[in-house]
């Protein structure tokens, strides 16, 4: 895989991989089981609340908007 293609391109600037905790604009860690996923959705984010279906990022709690 081309290294430039392995960079995470999420539509959300608050995205953080639920496995390796890498953020948008960076590459997954080599050991990450989601490293092939370069355009992740909310369900792959560590801040996604599965039960509530919403973002629980600390910035969102303070009234921040994406």
C-alpha positions in Angstrom: 0.0 0.0 0.0 1.3 3.5 -0.9 2.1 5.4 2.3 0.3 8.5 1.2 -2.8 6.4 0.7 -2.7 5.1 4.3 -3.4 8.5 5.8 -6.7 8.8 7.6 -9.1 11.0 5.7 -12.1 11.4 8.0 -14.8 14.1 7.4 -14.7 14.8 11.1 -11.7 16.8 12.5 -12.4 15.2 15.9 -12.1 11.6 14.6 -9.8 9.3 16.6 -9.4 5.6 15.7 -11.1 3.3 18.3 -8.3 0.8 18.1 -5.0 2.8 17.8 -6.4 6.3 18.7 -4.7 7.9 15.7 -6.4 11.1 14.5 -7.4 12.5 11.2 -4.4 13.4 9.0 -2.1 10.7 10.4 -1.5 7.1 9.6 -2.9 4.3 11.7 -0.3 2.5 13.9 1.3 -0.5 12.1 -0.3 -2.9 14.6 -3.8 -1.4 14.2 -6.5 -3.9 13.0 -8.2 -1.0 11.1 -5.1 0.2 9.3 -6.6 -0.5 5.9 -9.5 1.8 6.7 -8.5 5.3 5.4 -11.9 6.8 5.1 -13.6 5.9 8.4 -17.1 6.7 9.5 -18.4 7.6 13.0 -18.7 4.0 14.1 -14.9 3.5 13.9 -14.3 6.6 16.1 -13.4 6.1 19.8 -15.8 9.0 20.6 -18.8 7.4 19.0 -21.5 6.4 21.5 -22.9 3.2 20.1 -26.0 3.2 22.4 -26.8 6.8 21.9 -25.6 7.1 18.3 -23.9 10.4 18.9 -20.4 12.0 19.4 -19.2 12.1 23.0 -15.9 14.0 22.3 -15.1 16.4 25.1 -15.2 19.4 22.7 -18.8 18.5 21.9 -19.8 18.5 25.6 -18.6 22.1 25.8 -20.9 23.2 23.0 -18.4 22.9 20.2 -19.7 22.1 16.8 -17.9 20.2 14.0 
